[in-house]
Amino acid sequence: MSPKRVSPEDTKSQPAPAPAPAQAPQPTSLKAETTKGQLGGGLSAQGRARLTCKGKPVAWQDIEWYAGKHGELLGTSQTDARGIAEMEGGSISGIFTSLMGEIGGYSVKYLGNDEYLPSEDHGRVVPLFDIGS
């Protein structure tokens, strides 16, 4: 028996295959670490946060840094291959933002994308007072 031949007219009557469903964005977890800060003309601290998805690091994503809980935007940095981002510059300057950082710590926010859902967290800043010698 020979295979059945299909004419071009026969293929037009066939329904098109359904497109593959798009994968839903995956949940993320953003964890801000407690850090130590130095007071002196402003609060200077090095913030650090880790972005994961189902326990695995999420690399090369932008993290926003804020003084206090959603206060002044301090800047943006990117996660590395381990999912870790550090606050670039590491300085919370100005009287208002220094107080916000000292009292309210700092916040980190990941805005998400087509692949990952947004997440955010809040980190504490423990001030170290420089008494001088």
Disulfide bonds with the S-S distance in Angstrom:
none
